[in-house]
Amino acid sequence: MKIYAIHNGTGSKQYRLIPQLKAFQERGDEVILEKHDDKNMIEHIDWADIVIFQMVLSLEWIKYAKSKGKKVIFECDDLIHIVPKTHYAYKETKGIKNRLKYWWLFWRVFRLCDGFISTNKYLDRKYGWIAKKSFVFSNYCDISHWIRPYKGNTTEDIRLLWAGSTSHTGDLQMIQPVIKRIMDKYPQVKFIYIGHGGIQSDNLQAKFIYGEDIFNDLGGKRESLLSVPANIYPHILASLQADIAIAPLEKNYFNKFKSQCKFLEYAINKIPTVYSKWFYTDAIGLKADTQDEWFIAISYLIENYSERKEMARNAYDEVLNKYDIRLHINKYINFIDEI
């Protein structure tokens, strides 16, 4: 079988395409993975038996693939047509007119698809019914990608980590007052944020390029790091010497459709974590929703070294025993084979 996968240029391909395509390669199938601006797209579609569009909502290219008799699958890991005001795509999606425009596009695109694969039941119910077949395949951990030698903290600080993408502005704004309270109470805490939130700089050009520093008024000790390519992110995450991590999510409609991949990333690095209670229902760690709950949970981990080490070991074992993608990949392969 020949599989051509087109990704949208984000790091989600490390969860949604790369480990799956590796499994097909190991079976003896041929695969090509390219970004949506692939100059050889026509040639690759003509070559393939199956074409997978990962969050690439292109009616033109899907029509072309179908005209050539190819099986087409749409891979979806996010809500597309509704985002919060703090999201970078809000202007493109706000209002009834824009949402109706999206739904008209969804109908024309997804009804052509032989398969629709999504990360959870909510996305499946929202969009999957339009395609000929749908399948829910959660995010799992590609162990060979994520396990890297973890660098323990060699400083006297307690290093508190947040990591994420540009779609998390609202989540950072929500947690900012809590982090300030933590740093006021615990002078030994150093806050590290990577991937979003701005950088520490008074330079106007830096602010224009990277955005305002959301944590500018925290005081205390902190580090800001720019986002890094997805293929080296596991190396960076393992090198940050984090003692504790946080995974806050605003309780809104858009976030309901996300997946619990932060649990996988922190757990595989044995970083004890506080998670948003309303969303991370299955994650091993402390849970919080209100700002007081967040403050209490983070404080507990700061003050209890042995408990956080035990929590980290339990979370790590959970990922290895239940979320290793190799334990689940046959279900994905079978779905593609059926199509």
N, C-alpha and C positions, 0 to 999 in steps of 0.2 A: 504494500500500500504506500502511496505517496501523499504526504501531508504537507501543506503549505500554510503556515501560521503567520498572521499579520498582527503585530502588537501596536499599542498606542503610544509607546515611548516612555511609559512610566515604569516604576519598579514592580508593579503588580505581576509582570510577566514571570518573575521569579517564583510566584505562587501558582499562577494560572496556566502557564504554558511550558516553561523550561523543564521542570521535572517530569511532566507528562510526555513531552516530546522525547526526552532521554529514555523513558520506558519503551516507547515505540522503537527507537533506534536499537535498543538492546534486544528487542524482539526480531530485528532484521528489517523493519520498515525504513523508508527513506523520508527525511524531514528537511524542511527549509523554514527558518524563522527570520523574518525581516520586519523592519519598522514600516508604518503605513505610507511613508513616502518612498518606498522601494522603487527604484528606477526600472527594475526588471519585473514589475508586477504582472504584466500581461504574459510574459514568458513563463513565470512561475505558476500562474493560474492555469495556463494551458498544460503545464507539466503535471499538475497535481490531480489526485483523485478526490481529496477532501481539502477544502479551504476553510480555515478558522479565522474569524475576525474578532480580535480581542478588544472590545470597547472601541471599535472603528465602525461608526454608524454611516457607512457609505452605500447608499442605494445604487449608485452607478457601478461600483465594483462588484457588488453582490449580484446585480443583474447580469453583469458580464460573465461572472462565474457560472451562473445558472444557464446562460445561453450556450455555454460550452459543455453542458451536461455534468458539471461538478456538483458534489454534495457540499453544502454550505452550513457551517455552524457559527452561531454568534456566541461569544463568551462574555459574560457580564458580571462585574463584581462591585457595582455601585448603582445607586439610584441616579438616573440621568436627568430627569425633567423637573425635579424639585430639589433646590438646595437652599441652605440658610443665607441670610443677608451677608454674613461674613465670608461666604464662599466666593472664590475668584470667578465662578461662572454665574453669579446671581443675576447680573444684568441680562444675560442671555436666556434665562429661564423664568424670570418674574412675570406675573400677569397671566390672565386667562388666554390671551392671544398667543403668547409664546408656548404655553403648555399644550394648546390645541395643535399648534404647528408641530410640536414634538410628537404628539400622539398620531398625527397623520403620517409622519415619517416612520414612527414605530410600526404602524400597520403595514405600510408598503415594504419595509425592510424585513421584519420578523416573519411575515407570512411566506416569504420566499425561502426562509431558512429551514433546512431539514432537521436541525437540532438547535436547542438553546440551552447553554450550560451556565448556571449561576452559583453563587456562593451560599445562598440560603433560601429558605422557603418563601420569604417575603418578596425577594426579587423574582422568584419563580412564579408566584401568584400575580405579580404586577405585570410582567412582560412575557413570561414563558408560554402562556396559553395561546399566544398568537402563532408561534412556530408549530411545525408539524410534530415535533417531539421535544420534551424538555427534561432536564436532569439537574439535580442539585448535587454539586460536589464541593464540599467545604474546603477552606484553606487548611492545608496540612503542612508539616515541616519536612522540607527536603534536607535530611540530616547532613548529607555531603556538602551542601551549600552553607548551612548555618553554623555547624560546629567549627569553632576556631579556638586556638589556645587563649583562654581568658586571662587577662592581666589583672591581678588583684591590686587593690588600693595600697600604695606604698607611702601615702601621705598621712598627715595627722587629721585631715579633713574627713567628714562624711560626705560622700559625693552622691547627690540626688539628681536623677536623670529624667528628662523628657525627650522623646525622639518622635518625629512625625513629619508630615508633608504640609504643603501650603493650604490644604483643605481644612486645617485644624485651627484657624484663627479664633473662632468662637470658643473652642475648648481651652485654649491658652488664656483667653480673657477671663474665662470662668474660674480658672485655677490660680490666676495671678495673685489675688488677695491672700489666698491660703499660703502660697510660697513666701510671701512677704512676712506673714505671721511666723512661719517656721524659721525664717532666717533671723528675725528679730529675737526669737526665743533661743535659738541654737547658733551661736556665732561660729561653731565648728562646721556648719553645713555649707557646702559649696554646690550651687545649682548649675547643672549643665543642660543646655538645650541645643538640639541638633536638628537641622532640616528646615526649621521655620522659626519665626519669632523675632527676626531681625538679628543684627549683630551689634556688638558693643563698639560704637563709633560715633563721634560728633561730626564726622565728615558728611556734608549734605549729599554728596554724590553716592556715598555708601548707603545712606538712608533711602535715596531714590531707587537704587538698584535692588536692595535687599529688604526694604520696608522699614518702618519704625520699629525700634527695639521695644517690644511689648513689656519687657521686664526692666526698663530703664530706671524706674524709681524704686527698685528693690533695695538698693544698697547691698552691703555684704559682698560675699565672694561668689562669682559666677563665671561661666564660660559659655560663649555662643559659638557654634560651629555651623558652617554652611552645609547644605545637603551634599551628598556624595553619590556617585553612580551605584546602582543597585548591586552590581556584581562585586563591589568591594565593601559595601555597607556592613556585612557580617564581620569583616576584619576590624572596621572602625568601632562597631558596637562592642566587640570583645576587648578592645584596647582602652576604653574610656574609664576603666577602674571604678565603675559604678557600684555603690553599696546598696542603693535603693532606687527603684524606678516608680514612675506614676503613669497611669493610662486614663486620663480624664476624658469623658465624652459628654457633651451637652445632651440633655434629654430632649431631643427634637426628632421630627419625622425623618429627616435625611439620615441621621446616625442610626436609626432603627435598622437600616438596610446594610450596615457595615458587617464585617466579620471580626473574629476575635484573634487576629493575627499578632497583635502586640503581646498577647499571652505567650504565643509560641516563641517570639523573638527574645523576650526577657527570660522566659523559663529555660530556654536552651543555653542561655548564658549564666544561669543560676543567680539571677538578680531578683531578690524579693520585691514584690510590687504591690502598690495600692491601685485598685481598679474601680471604675464607675460601677456601682452596685446594680443599677437598673439594666446594664447591658452585659457585663462580663459575668454571666451567671455561673459558668462552668470553670472559670479560671481559679487556680489555686493561689491565693493571696488574700490580702485584706481588701474589704469592699467599703465604699463610701459614696454618698450622694450629696448631702448638704456640706457646706463649707466647714462647719464644725466637725462633721464626721471625717472629712478629709484631714483636717488638722490633727485630730485625735489619732487617726490611723498612721499618718506619717510620723507623728511624734512617737508612737509606740515602737515603730521599727527603728527609729533613731536610737531609742533608749534600750532596746533589747537585742543585743548582738546574737545571742545563741538562737533566739526564736526566728530571727530573719534568716539565719543560716539553715535551720531546719526547713523552713518554708521554701527556701530556694532549692534544696535537695529534692523535696517532694514534688515541686513543680517540674523540675528537670526530669525526674523519673516518669511523671505523668505524660510528658511530651514523648519520651522514648517508647513508652508502653502503649499509648493510645493515638498519638498524632503523627507518628512517622508515616509519611506518605506511601511508603512501600507496603504498608498494611492495608491500604485502601485503593491503590492504583488500578487493580484489576477491574473494579467497578467502572472506572473511567474508560479503560480500554474496551470493555464490553459494550459500553454505550456507543463509542465510535465505530466499533466493528458492526454493530447492528445497523447503523446508518449506512 
